[in-house]
């Protein structure tokens, strides 16, 4: 396998630093709506638009 054909598989250390918003967890939804100052609908729409990464959601919402 050539180096160009190798897949990047993040290590646990790489993935541990990526925080996500779990919209299936009511406690997570409550926390992030409060932390970001948005409604549940706004939070869910943002996650649907950009994914569950906290930083991506913050950027999308301008927070």
Biopython code that builds the backbone (N, CA, C, O; Angstrom):
import numpy as np
from Bio.PDB.StructureBuilder import StructureBuilder

atoms = [
    (1, "UNK", "N", (0.852, -1.171, 0.000)),
    (1, "UNK", "CA", (0.000, 0.000, 0.000)),
    (1, "UNK", "C", (0.899, 1.236, 0.000)),
    (1, "UNK", "O", (1.834, 1.335, 0.795)),
    (2, "UNK", "N", (0.611, 2.156, -0.882)),
    (2, "UNK", "CA", (1.393, 3.386, -0.919)),
    (2, "UNK", "C", (0.901, 4.347, 0.136)),
    (2, "UNK", "O", (-0.222, 4.231, 0.626)),
    (3, "UNK", "N", (1.744, 5.293, 0.482)),
    (3, "UNK", "CA", (1.340, 6.238, 1.524)),
    (3, "UNK", "C", (0.125, 7.062, 1.107)),
    (3, "UNK", "O", (-0.659, 7.475, 1.962)),
    (4, "UNK", "N", (-0.041, 7.306, -0.180)),
    (4, "UNK", "CA", (-1.188, 8.078, -0.656)),
    (4, "UNK", "C", (-2.490, 7.303, -0.500)),
    (4, "UNK", "O", (-3.562, 7.901, -0.410)),
    (5, "UNK", "N", (-2.402, 5.978, -0.468)),
    (5, "UNK", "CA", (-3.609, 5.157, -0.397)),
    (5, "UNK", "C", (-4.018, 4.825, 1.030)),
    (5, "UNK", "O", (-5.075, 4.230, 1.240)),
    (6, "UNK", "N", (-3.211, 5.193, 2.010)),
    (6, "UNK", "CA", (-3.534, 4.868, 3.394)),
    (6, "UNK", "C", (-4.698, 5.698, 3.906)),
    (6, "UNK", "O", (-4.830, 6.880, 3.588)),
    (7, "UNK", "N", (-5.513, 5.074, 4.683)),
    (7, "UNK", "CA", (-6.626, 5.774, 5.303)),
    (7, "UNK", "C", (-6.166, 6.430, 6.586)),
    (7, "UNK", "O", (-5.336, 5.880, 7.309)),
    (8, "UNK", "N", (-6.699, 7.599, 6.870)),
    (8, "UNK", "CA", (-6.393, 8.251, 8.127)),
    (8, "UNK", "C", (-7.388, 7.750, 9.164)),
    (8, "UNK", "O", (-8.597, 7.924, 9.013)),
    (9, "UNK", "N", (-6.875, 7.136, 10.202)),
    (9, "UNK", "CA", (-7.707, 6.679, 11.307)),
    (9, "UNK", "C", (-7.240, 7.436, 12.537)),
    (9, "UNK", "O", (-6.132, 7.207, 13.024)),
    (10, "UNK", "N", (-8.078, 8.342, 13.049)),
    (10, "UNK", "CA", (-7.646, 9.143, 14.189)),
    (10, "UNK", "C", (-7.420, 8.287, 15.425)),
    (10, "UNK", "O", (-8.114, 7.297, 15.653)),
    (11, "UNK", "N", (-6.450, 8.685, 16.204)),
    (11, "UNK", "CA", (-6.194, 7.983, 17.456)),
    (11, "UNK", "C", (-7.224, 8.421, 18.493)),
    (11, "UNK", "O", (-7.958, 9.386, 18.279)),
    (12, "UNK", "N", (-7.274, 7.723, 19.593)),
    (12, "UNK", "CA", (-8.184, 8.088, 20.676)),
    (12, "UNK", "C", (-7.877, 9.503, 21.153)),
    (12, "UNK", "O", (-8.793, 10.260, 21.476)),
    (13, "UNK", "N", (-6.619, 9.860, 21.199)),
    (13, "UNK", "CA", (-6.233, 11.205, 21.636)),
    (13, "UNK", "C", (-6.788, 12.265, 20.690)),
    (13, "UNK", "O", (-7.202, 13.338, 21.130)),
    (14, "UNK", "N", (-6.798, 11.965, 19.383)),
    (14, "UNK", "CA", (-7.332, 12.918, 18.404)),
    (14, "UNK", "C", (-8.833, 13.080, 18.563)),
    (14, "UNK", "O", (-9.339, 14.200, 18.512)),
    (15, "UNK", "N", (-9.547, 11.994, 18.753)),
    (15, "UNK", "CA", (-11.001, 12.062, 18.817)),
    (15, "UNK", "C", (-11.495, 12.555, 20.166)),
    (15, "UNK", "O", (-12.606, 13.075, 20.259)),
    (16, "UNK", "N", (-10.701, 12.404, 21.205)),
    (16, "UNK", "CA", (-11.127, 12.836, 22.537)),
    (16, "UNK", "C", (-11.262, 14.348, 22.612)),
    (16, "UNK", "O", (-12.034, 14.861, 23.423)),
    (17, "UNK", "N", (-10.524, 15.065, 21.781)),
    (17, "UNK", "CA", (-10.580, 16.521, 21.823)),
    (17, "UNK", "C", (-11.754, 17.084, 21.027)),
    (17, "UNK", "O", (-12.047, 18.275, 21.134)),
    (18, "UNK", "N", (-12.427, 16.262, 20.238)),
    (18, "UNK", "CA", (-13.577, 16.706, 19.454)),
    (18, "UNK", "C", (-14.832, 16.492, 20.288)),
    (18, "UNK", "O", (-15.238, 15.359, 20.545)),
    (19, "UNK", "N", (-15.438, 17.599, 20.706)),
    (19, "UNK", "CA", (-16.656, 17.505, 21.512)),
    (19, "UNK", "C", (-17.850, 17.500, 20.576)),
    (19, "UNK", "O", (-17.876, 18.220, 19.578)),
    (20, "UNK", "N", (-18.834, 16.685, 20.906)),
    (20, "UNK", "CA", (-20.023, 16.602, 20.071)),
    (20, "UNK", "C", (-21.271, 16.920, 20.870)),
    (20, "UNK", "O", (-21.287, 16.849, 22.099)),
    (21, "UNK", "N", (-22.313, 17.270, 20.138)),
    (21, "UNK", "CA", (-23.629, 17.508, 20.720)),
    (21, "UNK", "C", (-24.490, 16.306, 20.348)),
    (21, "UNK", "O", (-24.712, 16.034, 19.168)),
    (22, "UNK", "N", (-24.967, 15.602, 21.345)),
    (22, "UNK", "CA", (-25.798, 14.418, 21.129)),
    (22, "UNK", "C", (-27.260, 14.832, 21.251)),
    (22, "UNK", "O", (-27.792, 14.931, 22.356)),
    (23, "UNK", "N", (-27.914, 15.074, 20.101)),
    (23, "UNK", "CA", (-29.301, 15.534, 20.127)),
    (23, "UNK", "C", (-30.281, 14.428, 20.507)),
    (23, "UNK", "O", (-31.479, 14.684, 20.636)),
    (24, "UNK", "N", (-29.785, 13.193, 20.688)),
    (24, "UNK", "CA", (-30.664, 12.112, 21.168)),
    (24, "UNK", "C", (-30.663, 12.036, 22.686)),
    (24, "UNK", "O", (-31.431, 11.270, 23.269)),
    (25, "UNK", "N", (-29.804, 12.827, 23.337)),
    (25, "UNK", "CA", (-29.698, 12.842, 24.794)),
    (25, "UNK", "C", (-30.344, 14.125, 25.331)),
    (25, "UNK", "O", (-29.800, 15.213, 25.141)),
    (26, "UNK", "N", (-31.497, 14.010, 25.999)),
    (26, "UNK", "CA", (-32.189, 15.206, 26.494)),
    (26, "UNK", "C", (-31.323, 16.096, 27.392)),
    (26, "UNK", "O", (-31.438, 17.321, 27.349)),
    (27, "UNK", "N", (-30.463, 15.483, 28.197)),
    (27, "UNK", "CA", (-29.581, 16.285, 29.055)),
    (27, "UNK", "C", (-28.582, 17.085, 28.230)),
    (27, "UNK", "O", (-28.286, 18.235, 28.556)),
    (28, "UNK", "N", (-28.063, 16.485, 27.165)),
    (28, "UNK", "CA", (-27.131, 17.187, 26.282)),
    (28, "UNK", "C", (-27.846, 18.332, 25.570)),
    (28, "UNK", "O", (-27.296, 19.426, 25.440)),
    (29, "UNK", "N", (-29.060, 18.085, 25.115)),
    (29, "UNK", "CA", (-29.843, 19.133, 24.448)),
    (29, "UNK", "C", (-30.092, 20.284, 25.417)),
    (29, "UNK", "O", (-29.910, 21.447, 25.055)),
    (30, "UNK", "N", (-30.503, 19.975, 26.634)),
    (30, "UNK", "CA", (-30.731, 21.020, 27.641)),
    (30, "UNK", "C", (-29.462, 21.822, 27.893)),
    (30, "UNK", "O", (-29.493, 23.052, 27.938)),
    (31, "UNK", "N", (-28.336, 21.111, 28.060)),
    (31, "UNK", "CA", (-27.072, 21.796, 28.333)),
    (31, "UNK", "C", (-26.700, 22.743, 27.194)),
    (31, "UNK", "O", (-26.389, 23.910, 27.433)),
    (32, "UNK", "N", (-26.731, 22.244, 25.954)),
    (32, "UNK", "CA", (-26.254, 23.051, 24.829)),
    (32, "UNK", "C", (-27.220, 24.170, 24.450)),
    (32, "UNK", "O", (-26.776, 25.211, 23.967)),
    (33, "UNK", "N", (-28.530, 23.990, 24.654)),
    (33, "UNK", "CA", (-29.434, 25.109, 24.384)),
    (33, "UNK", "C", (-29.153, 26.245, 25.356)),
    (33, "UNK", "O", (-29.167, 27.414, 24.972)),
    (34, "UNK", "N", (-28.897, 25.902, 26.611)),
    (34, "UNK", "CA", (-28.567, 26.911, 27.628)),
    (34, "UNK", "C", (-27.203, 27.543, 27.343)),
    (34, "UNK", "O", (-27.064, 28.766, 27.357)),
    (35, "UNK", "N", (-26.204, 26.703, 27.086)),
    (35, "UNK", "CA", (-24.836, 27.189, 26.866)),
    (35, "UNK", "C", (-24.732, 28.090, 25.637)),
    (35, "UNK", "O", (-23.973, 29.059, 25.630)),
    (36, "UNK", "N", (-25.497, 27.763, 24.604)),
    (36, "UNK", "CA", (-25.426, 28.533, 23.364)),
    (36, "UNK", "C", (-26.502, 29.617, 23.267)),
    (36, "UNK", "O", (-26.464, 30.457, 22.367)),
    (37, "UNK", "N", (-27.450, 29.595, 24.188)),
    (37, "UNK", "CA", (-28.511, 30.597, 24.170)),
    (37, "UNK", "C", (-29.428, 30.487, 22.966)),
    (37, "UNK", "O", (-29.821, 31.490, 22.370)),
    (38, "UNK", "N", (-29.765, 29.241, 22.616)),
    (38, "UNK", "CA", (-30.636, 28.992, 21.468)),
    (38, "UNK", "C", (-31.777, 28.076, 21.883)),
    (38, "UNK", "O", (-31.729, 27.443, 22.938)),
    (39, "UNK", "N", (-32.794, 28.015, 21.049)),
    (39, "UNK", "CA", (-33.902, 27.098, 21.311)),
    (39, "UNK", "C", (-33.506, 25.687, 20.886)),
    (39, "UNK", "O", (-32.520, 25.496, 20.174)),
    (40, "UNK", "N", (-34.275, 24.717, 21.325)),
    (40, "UNK", "CA", (-34.022, 23.338, 20.921)),
    (40, "UNK", "C", (-34.112, 23.195, 19.406)),
    (40, "UNK", "O", (-33.307, 22.490, 18.795)),
    (41, "UNK", "N", (-35.082, 23.859, 18.805)),
    (41, "UNK", "CA", (-35.235, 23.802, 17.348)),
    (41, "UNK", "C", (-34.014, 24.373, 16.649)),
    (41, "UNK", "O", (-33.521, 23.789, 15.683)),
    (42, "UNK", "N", (-33.515, 25.522, 17.132)),
    (42, "UNK", "CA", (-32.324, 26.120, 16.529)),
    (42, "UNK", "C", (-31.117, 25.192, 16.658)),
    (42, "UNK", "O", (-30.331, 25.047, 15.722)),
    (43, "UNK", "N", (-30.980, 24.565, 17.827)),
    (43, "UNK", "CA", (-29.874, 23.637, 18.045)),
    (43, "UNK", "C", (-29.972, 22.458, 17.089)),
    (43, "UNK", "O", (-28.990, 22.095, 16.440)),
    (44, "UNK", "N", (-31.146, 21.864, 17.003)),
    (44, "UNK", "CA", (-31.327, 20.697, 16.128)),
    (44, "UNK", "C", (-31.105, 21.052, 14.661)),
    (44, "UNK", "O", (-30.525, 20.264, 13.914)),
    (45, "UNK", "N", (-31.559, 22.222, 14.247)),
    (45, "UNK", "CA", (-31.341, 22.645, 12.857)),
    (45, "UNK", "C", (-29.861, 22.877, 12.579)),
    (45, "UNK", "O", (-29.372, 22.546, 11.499)),
    (46, "UNK", "N", (-29.151, 23.441, 13.541)),
    (46, "UNK", "CA", (-27.714, 23.670, 13.374)),
    (46, "UNK", "C", (-26.963, 22.345, 13.260)),
    (46, "UNK", "O", (-26.094, 22.191, 12.402)),
    (47, "UNK", "N", (-27.300, 21.388, 14.128)),
    (47, "UNK", "CA", (-26.650, 20.076, 14.070)),
    (47, "UNK", "C", (-26.977, 19.386, 12.744)),
    (47, "UNK", "O", (-26.114, 18.738, 12.152)),
    (48, "UNK", "N", (-28.205, 19.522, 12.284)),
    (48, "UNK", "CA", (-28.585, 18.925, 10.994)),
    (48, "UNK", "C", (-27.811, 19.569, 9.844)),
    (48, "UNK", "O", (-27.478, 18.901, 8.865)),
    (49, "UNK", "N", (-27.526, 20.857, 9.962)),
    (49, "UNK", "CA", (-26.848, 21.581, 8.891)),
    (49, "UNK", "C", (-25.350, 21.305, 8.838)),
    (49, "UNK", "O", (-24.783, 21.143, 7.757)),
    (50, "UNK", "N", (-24.702, 21.251, 10.016)),
    (50, "UNK", "CA", (-23.236, 21.178, 10.016)),
    (50, "UNK", "C", (-22.651, 19.971, 10.733)),
    (50, "UNK", "O", (-21.434, 19.786, 10.726)),
    (51, "UNK", "N", (-23.486, 19.147, 11.349)),
    (51, "UNK", "CA", (-22.978, 18.001, 12.090)),
    (51, "UNK", "C", (-22.943, 18.285, 13.576)),
    (51, "UNK", "O", (-23.345, 19.361, 14.020)),
    (52, "UNK", "N", (-22.465, 17.329, 14.340)),
    (52, "UNK", "CA", (-22.574, 17.408, 15.794)),
    (52, "UNK", "C", (-21.348, 17.983, 16.506)),
    (52, "UNK", "O", (-21.334, 18.060, 17.734)),
    (53, "UNK", "N", (-20.327, 18.385, 15.761)),
    (53, "UNK", "CA", (-19.152, 18.994, 16.385)),
    (53, "UNK", "C", (-19.547, 20.309, 17.050)),
    (53, "UNK", "O", (-20.164, 21.171, 16.424)),
    (54, "UNK", "N", (-19.186, 20.453, 18.319)),
    (54, "UNK", "CA", (-19.524, 21.677, 19.053)),
    (54, "UNK", "C", (-18.960, 22.900, 18.344)),
    (54, "UNK", "O", (-19.650, 23.911, 18.208)),
    (55, "UNK", "N", (-17.710, 22.819, 17.891)),
    (55, "UNK", "CA", (-17.100, 23.982, 17.241)),
    (55, "UNK", "C", (-17.820, 24.329, 15.946)),
    (55, "UNK", "O", (-18.032, 25.506, 15.656)),
    (56, "UNK", "N", (-18.200, 23.322, 15.163)),
    (56, "UNK", "CA", (-18.921, 23.585, 13.917)),
    (56, "UNK", "C", (-20.281, 24.212, 14.197)),
    (56, "UNK", "O", (-20.700, 25.125, 13.487)),
    (57, "UNK", "N", (-20.969, 23.732, 15.224)),
    (57, "UNK", "CA", (-22.273, 24.295, 15.589)),
    (57, "UNK", "C", (-22.094, 25.731, 16.069)),
    (57, "UNK", "O", (-22.854, 26.614, 15.671)),
    (58, "UNK", "N", (-21.093, 25.976, 16.921)),
    (58, "UNK", "CA", (-20.817, 27.350, 17.392)),
    (58, "UNK", "C", (-20.564, 28.283, 16.198)),
    (58, "UNK", "O", (-21.125, 29.376, 16.123)),
    (59, "UNK", "N", (-19.717, 27.835, 15.272)),
    (59, "UNK", "CA", (-19.405, 28.658, 14.100)),
    (59, "UNK", "C", (-20.660, 28.946, 13.292)),
    (59, "UNK", "O", (-20.891, 30.078, 12.868)),
    (60, "UNK", "N", (-21.466, 27.919, 13.082)),
    (60, "UNK", "CA", (-22.704, 28.061, 12.304)),
    (60, "UNK", "C", (-23.662, 29.059, 12.960)),
    (60, "UNK", "O", (-24.304, 29.859, 12.280)),
    (61, "UNK", "N", (-23.744, 28.997, 14.283)),
    (61, "UNK", "CA", (-24.661, 29.879, 15.018)),
    (61, "UNK", "C", (-24.038, 31.253, 15.300)),
    (61, "UNK", "O", (-24.723, 32.164, 15.767)),
    (62, "UNK", "N", (-22.755, 31.396, 15.019)),
    (62, "UNK", "CA", (-22.078, 32.661, 15.309)),
    (62, "UNK", "C", (-21.880, 32.875, 16.797)),
    (62, "UNK", "O", (-21.936, 34.010, 17.269)),
    (63, "UNK", "N", (-21.651, 31.808, 17.540)),
    (63, "UNK", "CA", (-21.513, 31.876, 19.012)),
    (63, "UNK", "C", (-20.080, 31.708, 19.435)),
    (63, "UNK", "O", (-19.781, 31.738, 20.629)),
]
sb = StructureBuilder()
sb.init_structure("model")
sb.init_model(0)
sb.init_chain("A")
sb.init_seg("    ")
for serial, (resi, resn, name, xyz) in enumerate(atoms, 1):
    if name == "N":
        sb.init_residue(resn, " ", resi, " ")
    sb.init_atom(name, np.array(xyz, "f"), 0.0, 1.0, " ", f" {name:<3s}", serial, name[0])
structure = sb.get_structure()
